[in-house]
Amino acid sequence: MTLLDRVHGSRVHPHRVRALSSVLTGLIPPGASVLDVGAGDGRIGQMIASARPDVELSAIDRTVRKETVIPVREFDGRVIPFPDRSWDVVMLLDVLHHAEQPRELLREAARVSRRSVLVKDHLLQGRFARPVLSFMDWVGNRRHGVTLPYSYWTRERWLDEFGRLHLDIAAWNDRLALYPPPLRWVFERDLHFVAQLDLHQDIVR
């Protein structure tokens, strides 16, 4: 394990998990069933379930890690293996920029959701955004065998994709405090967001 891996595992990842779990917990309605798509080690799902015992949470991922803190089921990364409207809430946390076909995976999340889709991802904006995001991706994911296409969207592209799928933005948060200082000043900026997306009844399937 490299020094970067140790720093990320001991300082960056735990802080990110706590901060993001806190944001997401407040966006999940009471008694909801939640599917975490691309759950990784499952720590965010575990913290949400611990803070919200009323929530029923399950997790899937394209590549299931050897060690996860909650059960994670494997899927092909394209088709979410559940019928239409199976879950109240579907989470895609730093998943779409890794997907081979991100629009189709977002459509799948909308298909199996009854109420909303929660997306945490990156914004390609500002100076040096692409190299900074690529570096974060590489440090956090390459040792886990995660696909790294470094495919990041601008805010305008995100809004366009949400509109194409008839997903309404019910909440948008781009002040997440995911990193401890001084890392926050380099890696946070305006590069991250969480969006709560509500479904139209006539959503395209």
N, C-alpha and C positions, 0 to 999 in steps of 0.2 A: 504494500500500500504506500503510495507516495505521500509527501507532505501535504499537497493539495487535497488529496483524498481524506487525510486525517483532519485537516482544518474544516473541510466541508462537512464531514460526518459528525464532528464534535461541536461545532459552533453554528454553521450556516443551516444545515438541514433541520436540526431541532428547533431553531428559532423560526424558520419558515413554516414548519409544521404547526407550531403553536399559533402563530399569527394568522395563517390561512384558515386553520380550523375554527378560530374564534370568529372570523368574518363569515364563514360558510354556515356555522351553527345558527346564526341569527337570520339566515335566509331560508331555512327549512321549516315548513309549517308543522304544527303539532300533529303527532301521530303518523307522520309521513313514512312511506316506503321509499328508500333511496338506493339507487344503483350507482356505484362509483366505477366509471369506465376508465381503465388505465390506472389502476390503483397503486402500482408500484409496490412499496413495502407494506402498504396498508396503514401507515401510522396516522395519516389524516383521517381516514375512516374510523380508526380506533378511537381517536380523540373526540370525533363528533359523536360516536355512539356512547362514549363515556359521559360526555356532557349532556347528551339528549337520550336518556334511556327510553323515551317514548318513540324513538325512531327505529325502524327496521332497516338495516343497511346490509347490502351485499356488494361484492366486488368482482370485477373481471379485468383481465389484462391480456395483451397479445403475447407477452413473454412473462411468465410467472417466475418470480425470483425464488431462489432456493430457500430463503428465509423471509417470511411475511408474518406480521403480527395478527392478522386476521385471515380467514380463508379467502383465497383468490382463485377464481376459475379462469381457465384459459379460453380465449376466443380468437378468431382469425384476424382481428384488427379492422375488419370492414363491416361485417353484418353482426349486429348485437343480437345474441341468440335468445330473444324473448318475443312474445306476441305484441301486437300493437297495444299501447296504453297499459303496460304491465306495471309501471312504477309511477309514483307520484312525482318524484324528482330524479333526474339523471344528472350526474356530475361528470364534467370533462375538465380535469385539472392538469394543465400543461400537457395536453394530449394532442390537440389538433395540429400543432406545428410539427409533430412527429408522424402524423398520419400520411399514408400514401395518397389518399383521397379525402382531404379534410372536410370538404363540403358534404360528401356522401356520409361520412361518419357523423357529422352534426345532424344531418337529416335523419339518420338512424336513431340518434338520441331523442330527437323530437318525436319520432314514430312511436317509441316505446314509453314515452312520458305521458302522464295524464295532466300534469299541471305546469311544470317548469323544467328548464334546463339551466344548470349552473355551469358557466364557463370561466375558468381561470386560464389566461394565456398572456402572450406578449404583444407589445405594440412596437412596430418598426417606425420610430420617430425620434428626431433629435440627432445630434452629432454622435458619430461612432456607435449608433444603435446596433447595427448588424454585427460588428466584431465583438461587442460586449455581450450581446445575447448568445452568439455562437460560443464564446468562451464559457459562459455559464452552463450552456447545454452540454458542452464537452466535459466539463469538470463533474457535473452532476449525474451524467447518464452513460458515458461511454463504457465504464467498467461493468455496467449492468446489461450490456448488449442491446441497448435501446437504439432504434434507428434514428440517425441524425441527419435529416435532409436540410436542416437550417432554413426552413421555410417559414418566414415570418410575414405577417400582414400589417398594413397600416390601419389606423383607426377607420379610415374611409372604407377600406376593403372589408373589415369586420362588419361595419354597419350595413354595407351592401349585401353581404352574405346572410346576415340576420333577416334583412328585409325580404330576400329571395325565398326564405323558408317561412315567412309569415311569423317570425318570432319577435314579440314586443319586448323592448328593454324596460323591465320593471324596476331595476336597480343597477347602478354602475358605480364601481369603486376603483379608483386608480391611485389610492393612497393607502397601501396595504401594510407598510412597515414590515416587510418580509425579511429584512436583513438587519443585523445589529450594526451600529456605527463602529468604524468608519466605512464598512463595506456598503452601507446604505447609500452613501453619497456617490458611489461609482455604479453600483449594480441595480439600484432601485429606480431613481429618477422618475420618468414617466413611461417606463418600459413594461409595466405589468397592470393587469386589470382583472376584476371579477365582475361578471355580468349575470344578473338573474333575468332569464328570458322566459316570458309567459307565452303559452300557446294559444293561437286562434283556434276556434272550433273547426274552421275550414282549412286548417293547415295542410299544405301539400304533402302527400305521403309518397 
